[in-house]
């Protein structure tokens, strides 16, 4: 049996980028995935248009127990490098808000480009192969789909359990633990938050309504659209904050970011319209009565006392709630936490205590903000690893 240079477990964004990088250097590489299609998360990302990177792909947009860990890989793969790669395959892009870059041809073309580049580099991709056993400490033996592969190096590019509907599992974490690698605590990230049952009637009333908001939790603040769901809240501002939220901790929402309700009231001080009606001109009509006590909402603006104005400002600018939980991994875009980077080389992604074992992408304790940062990390970590295989 021919001994390979590397076996890469996982044919997602990080695994394919790693494989094409190593293959281009003449390495004999096989990629294995239990799914029948490659890059399944890539194919559905960005609503099918693939938000493949962000022009501000810098360390400050990543959560990691070691905030310095991502610096080396990010420094060696810029957003323009990814743009250039896609351009070589005839894939164009557009820039949207906050530096997000989306393809114009669709996510399937990005997945196809990764596969094509791997094939061009002589990489073999085995799909529909359940990974049965992984053993050894270099060389490594992988038994999958009735085949037995032996390789000098092994790469865990299996992602995390978020989005199980596209085949995601926790296998990467289980294999990491098998090899003695430590894991940080894991939880769903970029995920909708669920309100306690007593506050869900508010959600049902507001479901489908979106508005700008600032969402704050655990010291992190994000200003972006917020969307009410039937069970809680979602939208970019909420998804961003969810990666920082911890169980039984409060979330504070400003429903008028960049404005001062006190100044708006003062501007209309002579008006006899009810406060709810004034607020209905700047917020969704149904929201003010849900945030304010009925007597306050019904008070004419001209008759509001100082204490009432303070209460209204508190309700609108500092609405505080403790979510009962999240919508879980089924609706999470990423997994927060993963393989502890303390014993992983930031230059090569190799495990310091298991020579020849590498961990990349979402399997690591690295989570990007919403907006193309996670795909960019997949590519950057894959390239750092592939350059060392």
C-alpha positions in Angstrom: 0.0 0.0 0.0 1.4 3.4 -1.1 2.2 5.7 1.8 0.7 9.1 1.5 2.2 12.4 2.5 -1.1 13.5 4.1 -4.7 12.5 4.7 -7.1 15.4 5.2 -10.3 14.6 7.0 -13.0 16.9 5.8 -13.7 18.3 2.3 -14.9 21.7 3.5 -13.4 25.1 2.8 -10.4 24.6 5.1 -9.7 21.0 4.0 -9.8 21.8 0.3 -7.7 24.9 0.5 -5.2 23.0 2.5 -5.2 20.1 0.0 -4.7 22.3 -3.0 -1.9 24.2 -1.3 -0.1 20.9 -0.4 -0.8 19.3 -3.7 0.7 22.3 -5.6 3.9 21.6 -3.6 4.0 18.0 -5.0 2.6 16.3 -1.9 0.6 13.1 -2.3 -2.7 14.0 -0.6 -6.1 12.3 -0.1 -9.1 14.2 1.2 -11.9 12.1 2.8 -15.5 13.3 3.6 -18.6 11.4 4.7 -20.8 13.7 2.6 -21.6 13.0 -1.0 -20.8 16.6 -1.9 -17.7 18.6 -1.1 -17.8 22.0 0.6 -21.4 21.8 1.7 -21.3 24.8 4.0 -19.7 26.8 1.3 -22.5 25.9 -1.1 -25.2 27.4 1.2 -23.2 30.3 2.6 -24.3 33.8 2.1 -27.8 32.8 1.0 -26.2 30.8 -1.8 -24.1 33.7 -3.0 -21.1 33.0 -0.7 -19.7 35.8 1.5 -16.2 34.5 0.9 -14.1 37.1 2.7 -14.1 40.5 4.3 -11.9 43.4 3.4 -11.2 43.9 7.1 -10.2 40.3 7.9 -8.1 41.3 10.9 -7.5 39.6 14.3 -10.0 41.9 16.1 -12.8 40.2 14.3 -12.1 36.7 15.8 -12.9 35.1 19.2 -10.1 32.9 20.5 -8.8 32.2 24.0 -5.5 33.4 22.6 -6.3 36.5 20.6 -2.8 36.5 19.0 -3.2 33.0 17.5 -4.8 34.1 14.3 -2.3 36.8 13.4 0.3 34.7 11.6 -2.2 32.9 9.2 -4.2 36.0 8.5 -1.0 37.9 7.7 -0.1 35.3 5.0 -3.5 35.3 3.2 -5.2 38.6 2.5 -8.7 39.2 1.2 -7.2 40.2 -2.1 -5.4 36.8 -2.3 -8.8 35.1 -2.1 -10.2 37.5 -4.7 -7.3 36.7 -7.0 -7.9 32.9 -6.6 -11.5 33.2 -7.5 -10.7 35.5 -10.4 -8.5 32.8 -11.9 -11.6 30.7 -12.1 -13.7 33.4 -13.6 -15.6 34.3 -10.5 -16.4 37.9 -9.9 -17.7 39.7 -6.8 -19.5 42.7 -5.3 -18.8 44.5 -2.1 -21.7 45.0 0.3 -21.9 46.6 3.7 -19.1 46.4 6.2 -16.5 45.2 3.6 -18.3 41.9 2.9 -17.4 40.4 -0.5 -20.0 38.2 -2.2 -19.7 36.3 -5.5 -21.9 37.3 -8.4 -21.9 33.7 -9.8 -23.0 31.9 -6.7 -21.6 29.7 -3.9 -21.5 26.6 -6.1 -18.9 28.1 -8.3 -16.6 28.7 -5.3 -16.9 25.1 -4.2 -16.2 24.1 -7.8 -13.1 26.2 -7.9 -11.7 24.6 -4.8 -12.3 21.1 -6.2 -10.9 22.0 -9.6 -7.7 23.4 -8.1 -7.3 20.2 -6.0 -7.8 18.0 -9.0 -5.3 20.1 -11.0 -2.8 19.5 -8.1 -3.3 15.8 -8.2 -5.3 15.6 -5.0 -7.7 12.7 -4.6 -11.0 13.5 -3.0 -13.1 10.6 -1.6 -16.7 11.6 -0.8 -19.4 9.5 0.7 -16.8 7.7 2.8 -17.7 7.3 6.5 -14.6 7.6 8.6 -14.5 4.4 10.7 -11.2 4.5 12.6 -8.2 6.8 12.9 -5.1 5.5 14.6 -1.3 5.9 14.9 1.0 8.7 15.9 2.8 9.2 12.7 2.4 7.4 10.4 -1.4 7.6 10.8 -3.9 5.0 9.6 -7.4 6.0 8.4 -10.0 3.4 7.6 -12.9 4.8 5.7 -15.4 3.5 3.2 -13.7 0.1 3.0 -10.3 1.6 2.3 -7.2 1.8 4.5 -5.0 4.8 4.1 -1.6 5.4 5.7 0.0 8.8 5.7 2.9 10.6 7.4 0.6 13.5 8.4 -3.0 13.8 9.3 -5.2 17.0 9.1 -8.4 17.4 11.1 -10.6 19.8 9.0 -13.9 18.5 10.1 -15.5 21.7 11.4 -17.9 21.7 14.3 -21.5 20.6 14.9 -23.2 23.7 13.7 -25.5 23.3 10.7 -26.0 19.5 11.1 -28.5 19.7 8.2 -25.6 20.0 5.8 -23.8 17.1 7.5 -21.8 18.8 10.3 -20.9 16.7 13.3 -18.6 16.8 16.3 -16.2 14.1 14.9 -13.4 16.6 14.7 -13.6 17.3 18.4 -13.9 13.6 19.3 -10.8 12.7 17.2 -8.9 15.6 18.7 -9.6 14.3 22.2 -8.6 10.8 21.0 -5.2 12.2 20.3 -5.0 14.0 23.7 -5.7 17.5 22.5 -7.6 19.7 24.9 -10.9 21.4 24.0 -12.2 24.7 25.2 -15.9 24.8 26.0 -18.1 24.8 22.9 -21.5 26.4 22.2 -23.5 27.6 19.2 -22.5 30.9 17.7 -24.0 33.3 15.2 -27.3 31.9 16.3 -30.8 33.4 17.2 -31.5 34.0 20.8 -34.7 32.7 22.5 -36.7 34.8 24.9 -38.2 33.4 28.2 -41.8 32.1 27.7 -43.3 35.1 29.6 -41.8 37.5 27.0 -42.6 35.4 23.9 -46.0 37.0 23.4 -44.0 40.1 22.5 -42.0 38.1 20.0 -45.2 36.7 18.4 -46.6 40.2 18.1 -43.5 41.5 16.5 -42.4 38.5 14.4 -41.1 39.5 11.1 -40.4 43.1 12.0 -36.8 44.3 11.6 -35.2 47.5 12.8 -31.8 49.0 13.5 -30.6 48.2 17.0 -27.5 48.0 19.2 -27.2 44.7 21.0 -24.8 44.4 23.9 -23.7 41.5 26.0 -20.5 40.6 28.0 -18.8 43.8 26.9 -19.4 43.3 23.2 -21.6 45.7 21.2 -23.0 45.4 17.7 -25.2 47.9 15.8 -27.0 46.4 12.8 -30.5 45.2 12.0 -32.4 43.2 14.6 -35.2 40.8 13.5 -38.0 39.6 15.8 -38.8 35.9 15.4 -41.7 34.0 17.0 -39.5 32.8 19.8 -37.0 35.6 20.2 -34.6 37.7 18.2 -32.3 37.3 15.3 -30.7 39.5 12.6 -27.1 40.5 12.2 -26.8 42.5 15.4 -28.2 39.6 17.4 -26.2 36.9 15.6 -23.0 38.8 16.3 -23.8 39.3 20.0 -24.8 35.6 20.4 -21.2 34.5 19.9 -20.3 36.4 23.1 -23.5 35.6 25.1 -23.3 33.2 28.0 -26.0 31.2 29.6 -28.1 33.2 32.3 -26.4 36.5 31.3 -28.4 39.5 30.2 -28.6 41.2 26.8 -29.2 44.9 26.5 -30.9 46.4 23.4 -31.0 50.0 22.2 -33.9 50.3 19.8 -32.9 53.8 18.7 -29.2 53.6 18.1 -27.6 56.9 17.3 -30.6 58.9 18.5 -31.6 60.3 21.9 -35.2 59.8 22.9 -34.9 62.5 25.4 -34.1 65.0 22.7 -36.9 63.7 20.5 -39.4 64.2 23.3 -38.0 67.7 24.0 -38.5 68.6 20.4 -42.1 67.7 20.6 -42.7 69.0 24.1 -45.8 71.0 23.2 -47.5 68.1 21.5 -50.6 66.6 23.0 -50.2 63.3 21.1 -49.6 60.2 23.2 -46.1 59.0 23.7 -46.9 55.7 21.9 -47.9 57.7 18.8 -44.8 59.8 18.8 -42.7 56.7 19.1 -44.7 55.0 16.3 -43.3 57.6 13.9 -39.7 56.3 14.5 -40.2 52.7 15.6 -42.4 49.8 14.3 -45.9 50.8 15.5 -46.5 47.7 17.6 -43.2 48.0 19.5 -43.7 51.0 21.9 -46.7 49.5 23.7 -44.8 46.3 24.3 -41.8 48.2 25.8 -43.7 50.8 27.9 -46.2 50.4 30.7 -49.7 51.4 29.4 -50.1 54.5 31.5 -46.7 55.8 30.3 -47.4 54.9 26.6 -50.8 56.7 26.8 -49.4 59.9 28.4 -49.5 63.0 26.2 -46.0 64.2 25.4 -46.7 67.6 26.8 -47.5 66.1 30.2 -44.6 63.7 30.6 -42.7 64.2 33.9 -38.9 64.0 34.2 -39.3 60.5 35.9 -41.5 59.3 33.0 -39.1 60.5 30.4 -36.3 58.7 32.2 -38.4 55.5 32.3 -39.1 55.8 28.6 -35.5 56.3 27.8 -34.6 53.2 29.9 -37.1 51.1 28.1 -36.2 52.2 24.6 -32.4 52.6 24.9 -31.6 50.0 27.6 -34.2 47.2 27.2 -32.6 44.4 29.2 -33.6 40.7 29.0 -31.9 37.4 29.9 -32.5 34.9 27.1 -33.6 31.4 28.0 -31.2 30.1 25.5 -30.3 30.0 21.8 -31.9 28.1 18.8 -29.0 25.6 19.1 -26.6 24.1 16.7 -29.4 23.4 14.1 -29.6 27.2 13.4 -26.1 28.2 14.4 -23.7 29.3 11.6 -20.6 28.5 13.6 -19.4 26.7 16.7 -17.7 28.8 19.3 -14.8 27.1 21.0 -13.0 24.0 19.9 -9.5 22.6 20.0 -7.4 24.7 22.4 -4.9 26.7 20.4 -2.5 26.8 23.4 -0.7 23.7 22.1 -1.2 24.3 18.3 1.4 26.1 16.2 0.0 29.4 14.9 2.4 29.2 11.9 1.7 25.6 10.7 -1.4 24.5 12.7 0.5 21.4 13.9 -0.2 20.0 17.3 2.9 20.6 19.4 2.4 17.3 21.4 1.5 15.1 18.4 4.0 15.7 15.6 2.3 15.2 12.2 -1.2 16.0 13.4 -2.7 19.3 12.2 -6.0 21.0 13.1 -7.5 23.8 10.9 -10.7 25.8 10.3 -13.7 25.7 12.6 -12.4 22.7 14.5 -10.0 25.1 16.3 -11.0 27.5 19.0 -11.3 30.3 16.5 -14.6 32.0 15.6 -15.1 34.9 13.3 -17.7 37.6 13.3 -20.5 37.6 10.8 -19.6 38.8 7.3 -17.1 36.5 5.6 -14.6 36.2 8.4 -15.1 32.5 9.1 -14.6 31.5 5.5 -11.5 33.6 5.4 -10.2 31.8 8.4 -10.9 28.5 6.8 -8.8 29.5 3.8 -6.0 31.1 5.8 -5.6 28.3 8.3 -5.8 25.8 5.4 -3.1 27.6 3.5 -0.8 27.8 6.6 -1.2 24.1 7.1 -0.9 23.1 3.5 2.4 25.0 3.2 3.9 22.8 5.8 2.6 19.3 4.8 
